[in-house]
Amino acid sequence: MSHTAVPTRRRTFSIVGGALAALTAGTALAAPSAFAGPAEAPHRVRADAVQQRIDRLVSEDGFPGVLASVRGTDGRVRDYTAGVADLKTHRPVPRDARVRIGSNTKTFTAVVAMQLVGEGRIDLNATVEHYLPGVVQAKGNDGSKITVHQLLQQMSGLPDYDDVIFTKPQDLVDKVHSYFEPRRLVDAALTQAPEFGPGEKWQYSNTNYILAGLIIERVTERPVGEEITRRIIEPLGLRDTYWPGVGEQSLRGRHPQGYVATAPGAPWIDVTRMDPSLGWSAGQLVASPGDLRTFFEALIGGKLLKPAQQAAMLKTVPAPGFEPTGDWQYGLGVARHPLPCGGYAWGHGGDIQGFETRNLVTTDGRSAVVAVTGLPTSEEMLTHVTDTVDAALCA
């Protein structure tokens, strides 16, 4: 798949962007077949604007199920569901249940890296070669010219491994049980030449965050998942957030099923049981919408980093193509977006087989997470998910 087929889709958080680019290239809105029953689930909070929006994600876009968690201007948290959790049994979507959060993992990884910066154990201006000697040296990719800061801000120019491993929509199904060691992901990326010189511009690459995870492990001499758990998940009391173990394919606890379709209008295929190692420190985590909202509230509220590292993390550069619509700026593992009702919001988002999440928080206390239980098969479907988050914050 070419790098320019659907740059907005390819560069948006996806762990399997190459295949998704092939899937969404040139497609109009054509949703896969979903359960042809009512969009409403028993756990309805109230028929407000947010509920109406997520209902349309099911009835008009064809997503099997939707979960949302929203904190409004009044400080109240409301959880929403729509559609069904399982297309075979038609059981209702459980409120605030666990989903795979894909590239939201990058923000967790960036926070751990910045905590280590604050502890004097990582230098943002040091090179990848300094921490990982000889790891990034192939096809013109040179770790001695790439800084840790450039990794975290997606300005390294490194190719994206998912464009090598996932090249066609069927790969989303065929490789769902494949296990990938982190170095295998990096080595796949390094079969390609750099996209551009380090620091020249912004471009999303999952490879950057695999390397960030490896640097965290080199510095701490502990697994990156353990560091994320010890430094973020446990202190914040995120009871539904966890790092899957090596080879762990099933989702723990309450969760909806997750689906993919290999073409617009094609049937949804259940991929709930899958190996998330293809994401690792760029996309492996599982969380509930409520936990994800709590994490981003804590981050933007200054509860996870020292002031100097907080300021560095929120210093942004233009991020063209981060989403299909809107103006986006990217910091270190977190993005800023102007809301249609005024002001700015911060967040990230994530795509992985079976699930897509989009999320934003504001500095005045509003926050919203929307998770759908199928990967979009058109750019319009993706845009509708993102717009739903905007609408939840502006309702």
N, C-alpha and C positions, 0 to 999 in steps of 0.2 A: 504494500500500500504506500502510495506517495505521501510525503510529509505535508502536502498542501491540499489534500482531498477535502478534509473538513477540519481545518486547523482549530476552530473554536471547540469542536467536540473532542478532538484528539488531546488537546492541552488542558482539558477540564478534568482534573483530579483523577482521571481513569487509571486504573492499574492495568487494564487490558485495552488501552487506547487504540492500538493498531487495528484490532478486530472491530472495535466499536466504530472507528472511522470508516471502515469498509461497510459496516452495517448501516450507518446513517447517511453515507454519502449520497447526495442527490435525492433523498427521499422526501416525499410530502408526508403530512400527518396520516399515518395508517397504522392504527394500533393493533396489536395482536388480539386474538379473541380472548375475552375474559368471561368469567361467570356471568351469565345473562340474567342475573337476579337483581334485586334492589341493591343500591350502593350503600345503604345505611347498615351500620352494625349496632348491636344492642347497647354498646358502651357509649352511646352518643351523649355529649355533654349538653349541647343546646344547638338549635338550628341558626347559628350565627354566620357571619361572612366567612370565617375560616372553615367551618364545617361545609359550607356550600362549595368552597374552592376545592377541598379535598374530595368531596363527592364527585366533582367534575373530573378529577384525575382518574377516577374509576369509570364513570359513565361515558365520558367523551374521549379520554386518552387510552382507556383500556388497561390501566395498571390493575393487577389482581387485588392489591390491598395497599392501604396508606395508613401511616401512623404519624401523629404530630404532637408536639409538646410546645406550648406557648406561654410565656409570661407577659402579661399586658401592662399597660400604663398604671393600672391599679395594684400591681404587684402580685396578683393572683395567677396561679399556674393552672392551665386548662389542658387536658389531654384529649386527643381526638382520634377516631379511627374511621375508616371507610373501606368498603369492599369486603373481601373474605381472606382468611388466613391460609386457606387450603382450597385449591380449585377442585379437588376431588371430593372432599367432605363438606365444603362450604361452611366450615366452622368460622365463627366471627374472629376478627382480628383482635388479639389481646391488647389492652391498653398498655402503652409504655413498655412494650416487650423488647427483647434483644434482637438486634439486627447487626449485620456486618457493616462497619462504618467506613471501610475503604480508606481513602486518602485523608480523612480526618486524622488518621494515625500520624500523618506528617506533623501536625501541630503538636501532638504529644511528644514526638521525637525532637522537635525544635525546642520545646520547653526544657526537656532534659539537657539538651546540648547547651542551652543558655544558662541553666543552673550551674553546669560545669564551667562555663565561662566565668560566672560570678564567683566560683570557688577557685579560680586561677588554674584550672586543670585543662581547659581548652582555650586556645587563642584563636579568635575569629580571623585574624590576619595570617595565621600559619597556613601552610599548604597541605593538601591531601597527601602529598609525598612524605611530609614530615611525620604524619601519623600512620600512614599506610604505605610504607616503602615498597615500590615496585608494583603496586596493585593497579594503578591507572597509567599504563605505559603501553599503548597499542594503537595502530591506525591513526597516528597523529594526536591521540588523546594523551595529555601530559599532566599528571598529577602535580608536578613541581611548579606548574603555572596556575593552578586552581586553588583558591583559598576556601577555608571552611565557610566564610561568609558568603561566597559565591554559590556554594552548594545549597545553603539554607535559603538563599534568595532566588534560587532557580536561574542563575546567571553564569553557570559554568560552561555552557555550550556542549555538555556531554550528551550523546545520543540516548534515547529512551529505550530501555531493554524490552519494554512491552511491544514495541514496533517490530522487534526481531522474533520474539517468542509467539506473539499473537498476531497473525497476519490476515486471517479471514474469520467471518462470524462463527463458523462451525468450531473454531478453536475454543470458543467460550464454553462449549459442551465437551469437546474431546479431551481438553486438558484440565477439566475440573478436579480430577483426583491426582494430578501431577504434583510431586513434591519438588521444590526448588530451594537449594541452598543459596544463601546470599551471594557468595562468590560466583555461583553459576549465573545469577542475574547480571552481575557486573560484567562478567566475561562475555555474556551475550551482547550487552550494549557495546562493548569494545571491539566487536567485529565490524562496527561502523565508524566512519570518520566523524570528527566533531561537527556539530551544527554551525558553530561559529567560535571565535576566539573568546577565552574567558573574560567576562566582564563587559563584552561588547553590547549585549542586549539581554532581554528577559525571554526565556522559553521554558515551559514546563517539562521536566524530565524526572520520572520516578527514580532513575539511577542516582540522582543527587542524594536522595534520602536513604537509599540503601547504603551508600557510602557514609552518610552521617551516622547511621546505626552502627556501622563497623568501627567508626572513630569512637563512638561512645563506649563500645565494648573494649576497644584497645586501651582507652584511658581508665576505665573503671575496673577492667578485668572481670566484669560480670555480664550476663546476658542482657541485651537491651530491653527485652520484655520485663525482666526483673526490675531494672532501673525505672521503667515507666510505672510499674506497679508500686514500687516502694516510694517513689518521689511524687506521684500524682494520684493514682487510683486510690491508694489507701488513705493518704492525708485528706482527700476530698470526700471520702466515704462513698465512692462510686460503686455501689453494690452490684450493679448489672454490667459493669465494664470489666473485661478480662482479656488477657493475652493468650490466645490458644496455644496449647503445647505442641511440640514437634509431632507431626503426623495426626493431630486432632482435627477431624473433619466435621463432626456433628456440632450443632449449636446447643449450648447448655440452656436449661431452664425454659421459661415461656418464650415462644418466638413464633412468628409466622413463617410460612414457607417462602423461599426465594426463587425467582424464575428468570430465565432468559428466553429470547426468541431469536432465531437465526436470520429472520427477514421481516420486514413490515407485513403484518397480516398473518404471519406464521403462528402456530400454536405455541403457547408458553411451555417451556420444559423446566421441570423442577430440578434445581441445582443447589438445594439447601445444604445437602451434604457435599462439602467440597474442601479442598486443602488450600488455606489462605496464605501459604508460604510464598506464593508469587508476589504478595504485597510486602511481607516482612515489615521492616521499620518504615516503609512507605505506605502500608495499607492493610495490616493484619488484624487490627483490633476489632472486638465486638463490644457493643454498648447499647443501652436503651436511649431513645430520644431525650428523656429527662436527664440522664447522666451526661449526655453530650452537651445539652444546654447548660447544665451546672458547670461542666469543665470550662466552656468558653466564657461563661459569666465570671468565673474565678480568674481566668487569664486576663480578660480585658479589665476586670476590677483590680488588677495589680496584686493578687494574692499568691501568685506562684513564682514571681521573679523579683529580684532587687531592682530599684528604680533605673539604674544604668542599663541593665539588660532588658528591662521592660521597654525603655525608650528605643534601644537598638532593634528590638523585635518588631516594633510598630513603625519603624522608619521604612517607607514604602518606595517602590519604583513602579512606573506604568507596567501593566500586565495585559497587553492586548491578546484577545482570544481566550482569556481565562474562563469566561462564560460567553455564550453566543450573543448575549445582549448586555448592555450596560457598560459603564466605565469602572474598571477594576484596577486596584493598586495592590502590589504584593510586598509584604514585609518579609519576616523570616518565619515561614511556615504558617502565615495567617494573611488574609486578604481583607481589603477595605473596599466598601461599595456604597455609593450615594443612594439613599432611599428615594422613591418617587414622592414621598410625603415630606421630604426635607431631612437634612442631617445625614450622618454616616452610620454604617453598621460594619461589624467585623465578623469574620468567620472563615470557613473553608468549604468542605464538602467532600463526598467520596463516592466512587463507583467501584463495585466489585461484583463478580458473578452473583446474581440473585437480588442485589439491593443497590439503591441509590439514595444518598442523603444529601440534603442541602440545609444550611444553618447559618444564622446571623444573630449577633447580639449588639445592642447599642450601649453607649456609656451612661445612658439615663435609666438603665435597668430593664429594658424590653429585650426579649429573646424569643427565637422561634427555631424549631427543628422540624423538618418534614422528611420522612423516609417512605419511599415507595418500594414495593416488593418485586420489582422487575426492572431490568435495564431498559432505558428508552430505545426505541427502534427508529426514532426520527429526532431531528434537532428541535422540532416544535414541542415534542413531548418533554424533552429536557428543559426547554424554556418555560413551559407551564409549571414544572416543579419549582424552578427558581422564582418565578413570579409569585407562586403561592407563599413562599417565605416572605418576600417583600410585602405582600398583602397582609400577612399575619401581623407584621410589625406595624403596619400603617392602619390597621382596622380601627 
